[in-house]
Amino acid sequence: MPMFDPLRDVCGLCETLPSTPTGEHVYPKWFLGDLDASHRPLFPWTNNGVPLIRERDQKPLHPPKRVRVFFPACRPCNSAMNTNIEEPAKAAIRRLQSQGWSGSATASEWQAIGVWFAKTLLLSLHPSARYSLELVDQKWDRHLPWQPPVSWLSADPIAIPDDVSVYLHRVDLAQNPTLAAPRRYYVPAIADPDNPGERQIAALTKSTDGIGVSLLVHPGWAMDNPMVGDSEAIDALRGGVSRDLAAFPPFGPGSIGWLATSAQLKQRNKLGALEPWKLTTNLFAPLLERNDLASWWQFQV
């Protein structure tokens, strides 16, 4: 069904040409089809922990298939993303996903997967994204203080920005009590206190059985995720090694959290392993959430 009007909606990538009626499928049909074929979405939709209620029958919103997400994109930008992002990652994603995200992948495969996840999560963060279910689309908060960097996604060739990172960890939705302890990492709410509107820090974590994905946008800061050094996560964009995610310790869904704080941090050049001098304000704010990769689960500032 048409989500965008080519006479009104401009491509969110080049910001020049009109969008096609459906734009970009943020989660491609093959990816959602594979998930839907494996099992029904496990959890109903919630908004800050409160179930979304269908008006027609006053029941929690728990559709039998994953919600589709669309982003306004013109044909050239859509084609570039398909050639440079989707096709390089597709075979590895389908292979690993069919095995519960078990099995070894090469460094180049993990990087292709990481770029694909960066594309998927950045576009889902963008205020121009649209959801196929009206209730979800209405409840999603589009009032971000900034727009995620997305123009690089349609470049040819792709150049991964230094301030974008993707980390992958092992997830077990059963939430077995023997799983690794939850982790919370502090990040600054803004990169430059003197220019808060331009240099926002953002983090987004999503998970499904077998894998959890953390996307961080950290302008002006280097990224030092302690989970990578402890063999608990893969630095997908810059890891440079062949790894099997199944060999990593499993975490329950929601165990990994990136908490934005307005407190001054001890260092100004690294994220992840930092502790604030004093935690004055915790800006951690989950929005629409469901413990399933093809749904919305956001940690943002």
C-alpha positions in Angstrom: 0.0 0.0 0.0 1.3 3.5 -0.7 2.9 5.2 2.3 4.2 8.3 0.7 3.0 10.9 -1.9 5.6 11.5 -4.6 4.2 15.0 -5.1 4.8 15.9 -1.5 7.3 13.5 0.1 11.0 14.0 -0.8 13.6 11.2 -0.4 15.0 11.3 3.1 18.5 10.3 1.8 19.3 12.7 -1.1 16.7 15.2 0.0 16.2 16.1 -3.6 14.2 13.6 -5.6 10.6 12.5 -4.8 10.0 9.3 -2.9 8.4 6.3 -4.5 5.0 5.5 -3.1 6.4 2.8 -0.8 9.9 4.2 -0.4 12.4 1.8 1.3 11.3 -1.2 3.2 13.4 -0.6 6.3 13.1 -4.3 7.1 13.1 -6.0 3.7 10.4 -8.5 2.8 12.7 -11.5 2.9 13.9 -10.7 6.4 10.4 -10.2 7.9 9.2 -13.2 5.9 11.8 -15.5 7.4 11.0 -14.2 10.9 7.2 -14.6 10.4 7.7 -18.1 9.1 9.8 -19.1 12.1 7.4 -18.0 14.8 4.7 -15.4 15.6 5.9 -12.2 17.3 6.3 -13.2 21.0 5.2 -10.1 22.8 2.4 -7.5 22.4 3.3 -3.9 21.7 3.7 -1.5 24.7 4.3 2.2 25.2 6.7 2.8 28.1 5.5 -0.5 29.6 1.8 0.2 29.1 0.1 -2.1 26.5 -1.2 -0.6 23.3 -4.9 -1.3 23.2 -6.9 -1.8 20.1 -9.9 0.4 20.0 -12.2 -2.1 18.3 -12.1 -4.7 21.0 -10.0 -3.2 23.8 -7.4 -5.9 23.6 -3.6 -5.5 23.6 -2.1 -5.1 20.2 -0.4 -8.3 19.3 -0.5 -8.9 15.5 0.3 -12.3 14.0 3.1 -10.8 11.8 5.8 -8.3 12.2 4.9 -4.7 11.6 6.4 -3.2 8.4 8.4 0.0 8.5 8.9 2.3 5.5 11.2 5.2 4.8 10.8 7.8 2.0 13.4 7.0 -0.7 13.7 7.8 -4.4 14.5 5.0 -6.9 18.3 5.9 -7.3 18.9 5.9 -3.5 16.8 2.8 -3.0 18.8 1.0 -5.8 22.1 2.1 -4.3 21.2 0.7 -0.8 20.1 -2.5 -2.4 23.4 -2.9 -4.3 25.8 -1.7 -1.6 24.1 -2.7 1.6 21.4 -5.3 1.3 22.8 -7.7 -1.3 26.3 -8.0 0.4 24.6 -8.9 3.7 21.6 -10.9 2.6 23.1 -14.4 2.3 25.0 -14.3 5.6 22.0 -12.9 7.5 19.6 -15.6 6.1 22.2 -18.3 6.8 22.8 -17.2 10.4 19.2 -16.4 11.2 18.1 -19.8 10.0 20.5 -21.3 12.6 19.4 -19.1 15.5 22.3 -16.8 14.8 24.8 -19.6 15.4 27.7 -20.4 13.1 30.9 -18.7 12.2 31.0 -15.7 9.9 34.0 -14.0 8.4 35.1 -10.5 9.3 33.8 -9.2 5.9 30.4 -10.9 6.5 30.1 -9.4 10.0 30.9 -5.9 8.6 28.3 -6.3 5.8 25.8 -7.4 8.5 26.8 -4.5 10.7 26.3 -2.0 7.8 22.9 -3.5 7.1 21.9 -3.2 10.8 23.2 0.4 10.8 21.0 1.1 7.8 18.0 -0.6 9.3 18.2 1.0 12.7 19.1 4.5 11.5 16.2 4.6 9.1 13.8 3.3 11.8 15.0 6.1 14.1 14.3 8.8 11.5 11.2 11.0 12.0 10.2 10.3 8.4 9.8 6.6 9.0 6.2 5.2 8.9 4.7 2.1 10.4 2.2 -0.2 8.7 0.0 -0.4 11.7 -1.9 2.8 12.3 -1.9 2.6 16.1 1.9 2.0 16.3 2.5 4.8 13.8 0.4 7.2 15.9 2.1 6.3 19.2 5.7 6.6 17.9 7.4 9.8 19.1 8.9 11.6 16.1 10.0 14.6 18.1 13.7 13.8 18.2 16.0 16.7 18.9 18.0 15.8 15.8 17.9 13.7 12.7 20.0 10.5 12.5 22.8 10.6 9.9 21.5 8.7 6.9 22.8 10.3 3.7 25.9 8.1 3.7 23.7 5.0 3.3 23.0 5.8 -0.4 26.6 6.8 -1.2 28.5 4.8 -3.8 30.8 3.4 -2.5 29.7 3.2 1.1 32.0 5.0 3.6 31.2 4.0 7.2 31.2 7.2 9.4 33.6 7.2 12.3 30.9 8.2 14.7 28.5 5.2 14.0 29.1 1.9 15.7 27.2 -1.4 15.7 27.7 -4.1 18.4 26.2 -7.6 18.4 25.7 -9.8 21.4 24.1 -13.2 22.2 20.4 -13.1 23.4 18.3 -15.8 24.9 14.6 -14.8 25.1 14.0 -17.4 27.8 15.6 -15.1 30.3 17.2 -18.0 32.2 18.4 -16.8 35.6 21.9 -18.3 34.9 22.4 -15.8 32.0 25.1 -13.2 32.2 24.2 -10.3 34.5 22.5 -7.2 33.0 24.9 -4.4 31.8 24.3 -0.7 31.9 26.7 1.7 30.2 26.6 5.5 30.6 26.9 7.8 27.6 26.7 11.6 27.6 23.4 13.1 26.4 25.2 15.5 24.1 28.6 15.5 22.6 29.1 19.3 23.0 27.4 21.1 25.9 27.9 24.4 24.1 26.1 23.2 21.0 23.4 20.7 22.2 21.3 20.9 19.1 24.0 19.7 16.7 25.9 16.9 18.4 23.4 14.5 20.0 24.4 11.1 21.3 21.9 8.3 20.5 21.7 4.6 21.2 19.3 2.0 20.1 19.2 -1.7 21.1 17.0 -4.4 19.6 16.9 -8.1 20.1 15.4 -11.4 19.0 16.2 -14.9 20.0 19.9 -15.5 19.3 21.1 -11.9 18.7 21.0 -8.4 20.2 22.0 -5.4 18.2 23.2 -2.1 19.6 23.6 1.0 17.4 25.4 4.0 18.7 25.8 7.4 17.1 28.6 9.2 19.0 29.8 12.4 17.2 33.0 13.8 18.7 33.6 10.7 20.9 35.6 7.5 20.3 33.8 4.3 21.1 35.3 1.8 23.6 32.8 -1.0 24.3 34.1 -3.2 27.2 31.9 -6.1 26.0 34.1 -6.5 23.0 37.3 -6.9 25.0 35.6 -9.4 27.2 34.4 -11.5 24.3 30.8 -10.7 25.0 30.0 -8.7 21.8 31.3 -8.3 18.3 32.3 -4.9 16.9 30.5 -5.6 13.6 31.8 -2.5 11.7 35.4 -2.6 12.8 36.0 -6.0 14.5 38.1 -7.5 11.7 37.9 -11.2 12.8 35.9 -14.4 12.1 33.6 -15.2 15.1 30.7 -17.4 16.0 28.2 -15.4 18.1 26.9 -18.7 19.6 30.3 -18.9 21.5 29.5 -15.7 23.4 27.7 -15.7 26.8 23.9 -15.2 26.4 22.0 -12.2 27.8 18.3 -11.9 28.4 16.3 -9.4 26.3 16.8 -5.9 27.7 19.9 -6.8 29.6 22.1 -4.4 27.6 21.3 -0.7 28.2 23.0 2.5 27.1 22.0 5.1 29.5 22.2 8.8 28.6 23.1 11.1 31.4 23.5 14.9 31.7 26.2 14.4 34.3 29.8 15.3 33.6 31.9 12.3 32.7 35.4 11.5 33.8 36.7 11.4 30.2 35.7 13.3 27.2 37.0 11.0 24.5 35.5 7.6 25.0 32.1 6.0 25.5 31.1 2.7 27.1 33.5 2.1 30.0 32.8 5.5 31.6 31.2 6.3 34.9 29.8 9.8 35.7 31.2 11.9 38.5 27.6 12.1 39.8 24.5 10.8 38.1 22.3 13.8 38.2 19.8 13.0 35.5 19.1 9.7 33.9 17.6 10.4 30.4 17.1 6.7 29.6 13.7 6.5 28.0 12.3 3.4 26.3 9.4 4.1 24.0 7.4 1.5 22.0 8.9 -1.8 22.9 8.6 -5.5 22.3 11.5 -8.0 22.7 11.7 -8.8 19.0 14.2 -7.5 16.5 11.5 -6.5 13.9 9.8 -4.1 16.4 10.5 -0.9 18.1 12.7 -0.9 21.2 14.5 2.4 21.7 17.0 3.9 24.1 17.3 7.6 23.0 18.0 11.0 24.2 
